[in-house]
Amino acid sequence: MKTVQISLNSIDKVKSFVNAITQYEFDFDLISGRYVIDAKSIMGIFSLDLSKPIDLAIHAEGNTDEIMETLKPYLI
């Protein structure tokens, strides 16, 4: 598992983020305070405070280089 900080501060960013990670088989969780949300859920993401950076937990085994390249526009 790898954790990175991301910023999803607009509706368009949330849509493109969900579309980008949906192509991967493994799980992604967004962690904001004590809340853990499935990162592939648009409704779940909008229940978080998007004005602050959010931790993204990537539950992938092995090489995460391709995922990190996909996530570049959202990384802080």
OpenMM code with the backbone's topology and positions (N, CA, C; nanometers):
from openmm import Vec3, app, unit

residues = "MET LYS THR VAL GLN ILE SER LEU ASN SER ILE ASP LYS VAL LYS SER PHE VAL ASN ALA ILE THR GLN TYR GLU PHE ASP PHE ASP LEU ILE SER GLY ARG TYR VAL ILE ASP ALA LYS SER ILE MET GLY ILE PHE SER LEU ASP LEU SER LYS PRO ILE ASP LEU ALA ILE HIS ALA GLU GLY ASN THR ASP GLU ILE MET GLU THR LEU LYS PRO TYR LEU ILE".split()
positions = [
    Vec3(0.0854, -0.1192, 0.0000),
    Vec3(0.0000, 0.0000, 0.0000),
    Vec3(0.0889, 0.1242, 0.0000),
    Vec3(0.0466, 0.2241, -0.0739),
    Vec3(0.1191, 0.3505, -0.0821),
    Vec3(0.0193, 0.4627, -0.0541),
    Vec3(0.0628, 0.5659, 0.0179),
    Vec3(-0.0240, 0.6792, 0.0479),
    Vec3(0.0389, 0.8068, -0.0058),
    Vec3(-0.0430, 0.8868, -0.0759),
    Vec3(0.0011, 1.0164, -0.1290),
    Vec3(-0.1049, 1.1205, -0.0958),
    Vec3(-0.0673, 1.2480, -0.1010),
    Vec3(-0.1640, 1.3555, -0.0795),
    Vec3(-0.2070, 1.4110, -0.2143),
    Vec3(-0.3389, 1.4314, -0.2277),
    Vec3(-0.3926, 1.4860, -0.3516),
    Vec3(-0.4825, 1.6047, -0.3204),
    Vec3(-0.5120, 1.6805, -0.4257),
    Vec3(-0.6039, 1.7940, -0.4141),
    Vec3(-0.7129, 1.7768, -0.5189),
    Vec3(-0.8376, 1.7792, -0.4743),
    Vec3(-0.9538, 1.7688, -0.5633),
    Vec3(-1.0431, 1.8905, -0.5370),
    Vec3(-0.9961, 2.0077, -0.5796),
    Vec3(-1.0635, 2.1310, -0.5409),
    Vec3(-1.1628, 2.1849, -0.6441),
    Vec3(-1.2030, 2.1012, -0.7412),
    Vec3(-1.3083, 2.1446, -0.8344),
    Vec3(-1.3884, 2.0229, -0.8803),
    Vec3(-1.5083, 2.0479, -0.9269),
    Vec3(-1.5951, 1.9399, -0.9740),
    Vec3(-1.5314, 1.8668, -1.0914),
    Vec3(-1.4718, 1.9414, -1.1837),
    Vec3(-1.4070, 1.8791, -1.2996),
    Vec3(-1.2909, 1.7899, -1.2578),
    Vec3(-1.2150, 1.8339, -1.1561),
    Vec3(-1.1032, 1.7530, -1.1071),
    Vec3(-1.1534, 1.6221, -1.0466),
    Vec3(-1.2635, 1.6284, -0.9737),
    Vec3(-1.3200, 1.5072, -0.9124),
    Vec3(-1.3629, 1.4101, -1.0225),
    Vec3(-1.4335, 1.4598, -1.1237),
    Vec3(-1.4792, 1.3727, -1.2338),
    Vec3(-1.3616, 1.3080, -1.3055),
    Vec3(-1.2619, 1.3866, -1.3408),
    Vec3(-1.1488, 1.3305, -1.4150),
    Vec3(-1.0674, 1.2347, -1.3275),
    Vec3(-1.0577, 1.2627, -1.1961),
    Vec3(-0.9871, 1.1740, -1.1035),
    Vec3(-1.0555, 1.0377, -1.0970),
    Vec3(-1.1866, 1.0374, -1.0796),
    Vec3(-1.2610, 0.9105, -1.0710),
    Vec3(-1.2488, 0.8338, -1.2026),
    Vec3(-1.2608, 0.9029, -1.3154),
    Vec3(-1.2450, 0.8357, -1.4445),
    Vec3(-1.1052, 0.7761, -1.4600),
    Vec3(-1.0035, 0.8461, -1.4113),
    Vec3(-0.8655, 0.7996, -1.4243),
    Vec3(-0.8385, 0.6743, -1.3415),
    Vec3(-0.8886, 0.6708, -1.2178),
    Vec3(-0.8557, 0.5557, -1.1321),
    Vec3(-0.9488, 0.4364, -1.1534),
    Vec3(-1.0630, 0.4580, -1.2163),
    Vec3(-1.1566, 0.3479, -1.2394),
    Vec3(-1.0971, 0.2430, -1.3326),
    Vec3(-1.0002, 0.2809, -1.4129),
    Vec3(-0.9395, 0.1855, -1.5056),
    Vec3(-0.8522, 0.0807, -1.4355),
    Vec3(-0.8211, 0.1032, -1.3090),
    Vec3(-0.7370, 0.0096, -1.2347),
    Vec3(-0.8225, -0.0860, -1.1530),
    Vec3(-0.7756, -0.2108, -1.1417),
    Vec3(-0.8496, -0.3157, -1.0719),
    Vec3(-0.8499, -0.2997, -0.9203),
    Vec3(-0.7395, -0.2497, -0.8653),
    Vec3(-0.7267, -0.2495, -0.7204),
    Vec3(-0.8015, -0.1342, -0.6548),
    Vec3(-0.7998, -0.1366, -0.5216),
    Vec3(-0.8783, -0.0402, -0.4437),
    Vec3(-0.7990, 0.0868, -0.4142),
    Vec3(-0.8735, 0.1965, -0.4077),
    Vec3(-0.8204, 0.3268, -0.3687),
    Vec3(-0.9115, 0.3800, -0.2590),
    Vec3(-0.8542, 0.4306, -0.1507),
    Vec3(-0.9320, 0.4915, -0.0426),
    Vec3(-0.8871, 0.6356, -0.0235),
    Vec3(-0.9838, 0.7239, 0.0004),
    Vec3(-0.9536, 0.8618, 0.0369),
    Vec3(-0.9721, 0.8739, 0.1872),
    Vec3(-0.8745, 0.9331, 0.2541),
    Vec3(-0.8771, 0.9442, 0.4000),
    Vec3(-0.8724, 1.0920, 0.4370),
    Vec3(-0.9772, 1.1367, 0.5033),
    Vec3(-0.9859, 1.2751, 0.5476),
    Vec3(-1.0302, 1.2733, 0.6936),
    Vec3(-0.9368, 1.3013, 0.7834),
    Vec3(-0.9684, 1.2935, 0.9259),
    Vec3(-0.9995, 1.1503, 0.9627),
    Vec3(-1.1161, 1.1272, 1.0180),
    Vec3(-1.1531, 0.9899, 1.0559),
    Vec3(-1.2392, 0.9210, 0.9518),
    Vec3(-1.2618, 0.9875, 0.8386),
    Vec3(-1.3437, 0.9298, 0.7326),
    Vec3(-1.2577, 0.8594, 0.6285),
    Vec3(-1.3003, 0.7397, 0.5894),
    Vec3(-1.2354, 0.6651, 0.4817),
    Vec3(-1.3416, 0.6374, 0.3762),
    Vec3(-1.3177, 0.6867, 0.2545),
    Vec3(-1.4153, 0.6800, 0.1457),
    Vec3(-1.3551, 0.6034, 0.0288),
    Vec3(-1.4366, 0.5249, -0.0403),
    Vec3(-1.3929, 0.4600, -0.1638),
    Vec3(-1.3666, 0.5695, -0.2672),
    Vec3(-1.2432, 0.5771, -0.3175),
    Vec3(-1.2043, 0.6856, -0.4080),
    Vec3(-1.2718, 0.6754, -0.5448),
    Vec3(-1.3341, 0.5628, -0.5743),
    Vec3(-1.4038, 0.5469, -0.7027),
    Vec3(-1.5492, 0.5921, -0.6938),
    Vec3(-1.5897, 0.6427, -0.5788),
    Vec3(-1.7270, 0.6874, -0.5557),
    Vec3(-1.7355, 0.8408, -0.5602),
    Vec3(-1.7956, 0.8927, -0.6659),
    Vec3(-1.8101, 1.0385, -0.6785),
    Vec3(-1.8920, 1.0940, -0.5624),
    Vec3(-1.9999, 1.0274, -0.5273),
    Vec3(-2.0838, 1.0751, -0.4167),
    Vec3(-2.0055, 1.0751, -0.2850),
    Vec3(-1.9246, 0.9732, -0.2630),
    Vec3(-1.8432, 0.9668, -0.1425),
    Vec3(-1.7435, 1.0807, -0.1362),
    Vec3(-1.6802, 1.1106, -0.2508),
    Vec3(-1.5807, 1.2183, -0.2548),
    Vec3(-1.6446, 1.3520, -0.2192),
    Vec3(-1.7653, 1.3764, -0.2699),
    Vec3(-1.8304, 1.5039, -0.2420),
    Vec3(-1.8777, 1.5160, -0.0967),
    Vec3(-1.8713, 1.4070, -0.0202),
    Vec3(-1.9065, 1.4160, 0.1224),
    Vec3(-1.7873, 1.4635, 0.2054),
    Vec3(-1.6682, 1.4751, 0.1424),
    Vec3(-1.5480, 1.5198, 0.2134),
    Vec3(-1.5286, 1.6704, 0.1997),
    Vec3(-1.4438, 1.7244, 0.2852),
    Vec3(-1.4052, 1.8660, 0.2755),
    Vec3(-1.2968, 1.8765, 0.1690),
    Vec3(-1.3332, 1.9211, 0.0492),
    Vec3(-1.2414, 1.9240, -0.0640),
    Vec3(-1.1541, 2.0488, -0.0679),
    Vec3(-1.1689, 2.1367, 0.0305),
    Vec3(-1.0864, 2.2573, 0.0330),
    Vec3(-0.9460, 2.2282, 0.0878),
    Vec3(-0.9281, 2.1108, 0.1460),
    Vec3(-0.8001, 2.0722, 0.2041),
    Vec3(-0.7436, 1.9523, 0.1287),
    Vec3(-0.6113, 1.9323, 0.1371),
    Vec3(-0.5529, 1.8114, 0.0769),
    Vec3(-0.6100, 1.6852, 0.1418),
    Vec3(-0.6176, 1.5790, 0.0634),
    Vec3(-0.6750, 1.4523, 0.1094),
    Vec3(-0.5699, 1.3439, 0.0882),
    Vec3(-0.5624, 1.2485, 0.1818),
    Vec3(-0.4715, 1.1353, 0.1659),
    Vec3(-0.5377, 1.0291, 0.0781),
    Vec3(-0.4626, 0.9795, -0.0200),
    Vec3(-0.5095, 0.8725, -0.1076),
    Vec3(-0.4274, 0.7485, -0.0781),
    Vec3(-0.4938, 0.6422, -0.0319),
    Vec3(-0.4268, 0.5141, -0.0064),
    Vec3(-0.4478, 0.4255, -0.1288),
    Vec3(-0.3367, 0.3832, -0.1884),
    Vec3(-0.3402, 0.2989, -0.3074),
    Vec3(-0.3095, 0.1563, -0.2636),
    Vec3(-0.4055, 0.0670, -0.2793),
    Vec3(-0.3893, -0.0721, -0.2371),
    Vec3(-0.3429, -0.1561, -0.3558),
    Vec3(-0.2230, -0.1258, -0.4026),
    Vec3(-0.1665, -0.1964, -0.5178),
    Vec3(-0.0453, -0.2750, -0.4726),
    Vec3(-0.0252, -0.3879, -0.5366),
    Vec3(0.0930, -0.4671, -0.5079),
    Vec3(0.1911, -0.4490, -0.6218),
    Vec3(0.3179, -0.4330, -0.5871),
    Vec3(0.4194, -0.4219, -0.6911),
    Vec3(0.4412, -0.2792, -0.7369),
    Vec3(0.4670, -0.2638, -0.8646),
    Vec3(0.5087, -0.1371, -0.9232),
    Vec3(0.3910, -0.0395, -0.9364),
    Vec3(0.4065, 0.0798, -0.8797),
    Vec3(0.2994, 0.1800, -0.8867),
    Vec3(0.3364, 0.2975, -0.9779),
    Vec3(0.4394, 0.2812, -1.0612),
    Vec3(0.4837, 0.3913, -1.1476),
    Vec3(0.3751, 0.4389, -1.2427),
    Vec3(0.3010, 0.3452, -1.3018),
    Vec3(0.1941, 0.3821, -1.3964),
    Vec3(0.0835, 0.4599, -1.3254),
    Vec3(0.0486, 0.4158, -1.2062),
    Vec3(-0.0555, 0.4850, -1.1284),
    Vec3(-0.0089, 0.6254, -1.0918),
    Vec3(0.1146, 0.6384, -1.0491),
    Vec3(0.1668, 0.7688, -1.0092),
    Vec3(0.1687, 0.8650, -1.1285),
    Vec3(0.1969, 0.8137, -1.2466),
    Vec3(0.1933, 0.8968, -1.3674),
    Vec3(0.0505, 0.9457, -1.3935),
    Vec3(-0.0471, 0.8576, -1.3765),
    Vec3(-0.1879, 0.8936, -1.3938),
    Vec3(-0.2317, 0.9974, -1.2917),
    Vec3(-0.1788, 0.9891, -1.1710),
    Vec3(-0.2201, 1.0775, -1.0613),
    Vec3(-0.1476, 1.2131, -1.0597),
    Vec3(-0.0503, 1.2326, -1.1462),
    Vec3(0.0288, 1.3571, -1.1446),
    Vec3(-0.0536, 1.4854, -1.1371),
    Vec3(-0.1618, 1.4999, -1.2155),
    Vec3(-0.2374, 1.6262, -1.2097),
    Vec3(-0.3024, 1.6547, -1.0741),
    Vec3(-0.3146, 1.5523, -0.9885),
    Vec3(-0.3852, 1.5665, -0.8614),
    Vec3(-0.2908, 1.5717, -0.7421),
    Vec3(-0.1655, 1.5343, -0.7611),
    Vec3(-0.0700, 1.5290, -0.6499),
    Vec3(-0.0327, 1.6695, -0.6021),
    Vec3(-0.0029, 1.6770, -0.4740),
    Vec3(0.0378, 1.8048, -0.4156),
    Vec3(0.1887, 1.8119, -0.4131),
] * unit.nanometer
topology = app.Topology()
chain = topology.addChain("A")
for resn in residues:
    res = topology.addResidue(resn, chain)
    for name in ("N", "CA", "C"):
        topology.addAtom(name, app.Element.getBySymbol(name[0]), res)
